[in-house]
Amino acid sequence: MRDAFLKTCCALLLLAGPAPLAGPAEALAVRAVASQLVKEGRLEEAIACYERAANATADLQNNASFLKAASEIALRRLRDPDRALALAEKIKGQGHSQSRQLVLLVNGRHFAEAIAQFGDAEIQSWPHTCHLESFLARGTAYGELKRPADAKEDLER
């Protein structure tokens, strides 16, 4: 019964015309469907589900959350860092996209590129929900590049 429900939800999300997500219940349904798809190994469909949901929501937090989840699948399960970065670039809202890109670069051990792109970024002007992971990622990159003073400054924030 549950499998049939999830497949129906997935079909609606993937095949139906554009329709805005109305609220938290729909967001939870998207996450349930995408999680089930990941469990079944249907990773491309899970990413498509998250992308469609991100495009259908006006809420910046949900948009960021859906595309962050999609980028995690691309990075961790498909081992495709370029696709993960492309998904992160689609995130709407000042700071959310940049934060995700920074984290992905550091997780991929591209420390010099992370600092080249985000070394001068005003992370404190990004949404507060991005501060912790962004300062941690940039501080880690500085540390790996043997710049302890810069690392300390970010890691103490």
N, C-alpha and C positions, 0 to 999 in steps of 0.2 A: 504494500500500500504506500509506504513512504517513498520507495524508489519510483513508483509511478508518479507520485506527486512531484518529486524533484525533477523528473524528466519533463513533466508538463511545464513546470516553472522555467526550466532551462529553455525549452522550445519557445516559450513566450518571450523570454528575455532576448534570445538570439534571433528569432524570426519575425517578431511583431514589429510594426512600424514604430517610429519614435514616440515615446510617451514618457512624460516626466515621472520620476519617482516621487510619490506623494509624502512619504514620511519614514519614520524609523522601522515600521513593520516591513516595508518594501526593501529597505537596506539590509535588514536581517535576512530576508528571503534570498537576496542576492548572495550574501555571504554563505548561507546554507547550501545553495545550489553550487556555487563555485567550489566550496570545500568538498562537496560530494564528487564533483568532477575531478578534482585533484586526487582524491582517494581512488578513483577509478582509473587514474592515469591519463585522463583526457585533458592534458595540460593546455593545449591550444584553445580548447573550448572554454576552459576556466578563465584564461586570459581574455578571450573575447567577451565572456560574460561580465567580467570586471570592467573592461573598456566600455562596453555598451552602457553599463550602469553609471559609469563616470560621466559619460556624455549626456545621460538622461537626468542627472541631478543638478539642481541649482546651488546646492549646499557645498561650499568650498571644502569643508571637513570631510564630507562623504566622497567628494571627487578625489581628494588627496588620498584618502584611505583606500578607495578602490584601486587607484592606479599604483599605489605603494604595494598593495597585495599582488597586483599583476606583475610588477617589476620584481618582486621577491620570487615569484614562480619562474620568471624568465632567468633570473640570476642563479637561484639555488637548484631548481629542478631541471631546467633546460640548459643551464650553464652557458647562457648567452648574454654576456655583460653589455654588448652593444644594444641589444633589444631592451634590456632593463633600463639603460640610460634613455633610450628613445621614449619609453613609457613614462619615465620620470619627467621628461621635458614637456609632456602633455598635461601635467598637473597644473590646475588653475590657481591663481592667487600668488601674490608677492611673497616670496620666501619658501613656500611649500615645495615648489619644484626645485629650487636651488638647494634646499636642505637635502632632499632625496638624492639629487645628483651627487652632492658632496659625500654623502654616506656611501653611495654605491661605488664611487671612485676609491674611497678609503678601504671599503670591504674588498675591492678588487686589487688592492695593494698598489694603486696608481697614485702614490703620495705626491710626487712632483706635479702631476697634472691637477690634482685636487688643490694644491696650494697656488698653482698658476691661475686657476680659475676662480678660487674662492678665498685666497689669502687676504685680500683687501675687502672682502665682503663685510658689510655692516650687519652681522648676524643679530645683534640686539634690536635691529629694526624689523626683523622677521617676526611672524606670529610667535607668541611665547611658547606654543606647543612644539615649535621647531628648535628652540634654544638648546635644550639638553643634548639631543643627538648631534646637532650641528657643531656646537663647541667641542663636544667629545671627539667627533670625527676629525675636525680640523686640528685639535690639539694632538691627537694621535698621529696625524700626518706630519705635523711639525716635529714631534718626537722621533719619528722614523727617519726624518731628514736631518737629524742631529741639530735641531734648533731649540734647545731646551728653554730658553727665555720665552720664546713665542708659545711653545707648548704649555708652559706653566701658566702663562697669562690666560689662555683659553680654558685650560682644565680647571682653573680656580674660579671661573665664572659660574 
